[in-house]
Amino acid sequence: MGYLLTAALFIVIGSFCLVFGLDKKRPTKTRKHLLYVALICVFIVWGLVTAIMMNPLR
């Protein structure tokens, strides 16, 4: 259950970073950092989903 809630939290954080990272009104450096954070969140969620699928009954 903890993995599922953590994955949901990283999905929400990554979504906000992606939306604000694609905003053309923000400075380029800020947009770049937000998009990198969104990419890191994708990899974290990918790992958590893999962990959930490997241990479905926990």
N, C-alpha and C positions, 0 to 999 in steps of 0.2 A: 504493500500500500504506500509505503514511503517513497519508493522509486517512482510510482505513478504520480504522486503529488509533486515531486521534485521535477519530473519531466514536464508537467503542466506549467510549473512556475518558469522553467527555462523557455518554454514555448511562448509564454506571454512576454517575457523580457526580450526574447529574440524578435518577436513581432514588432514591439515598440521600437527597437533599435533599427529594424529594417525600414519601417515607415518613416522615422525621422532621418535615417541615413539617406533615403532617396529624395528628401526635401531639398530642392535646388536653392532655397533661400539661406540655408545654413552654410557656414564657411567650409571650404573643401577639407581641411584637416579634421574638423569635427565629423563631417560626413564619413570620411575614411575610417575613423575610429569606431563610429557606430556600426558601419557595415562589417568591420572585423569582429566586433562583439557579437553581431548577429550570426556570423559564420561560426564562431566558437560555440554559441548556443546550439546551433544545428548539430555540431559534432557531439556535444554533451548529450543532447536528446537522443541522438542515434545510439550512443553507448548505453544510455538508460533503457531504451526500448529493447536493445539486444539483451541486456541483463534481465529485463522482465520476461522476455521470451524464453530465455534459457532456464529460468526458475519460475514457472507459471503458478505454482501452488504456494509460494511464500507470501 
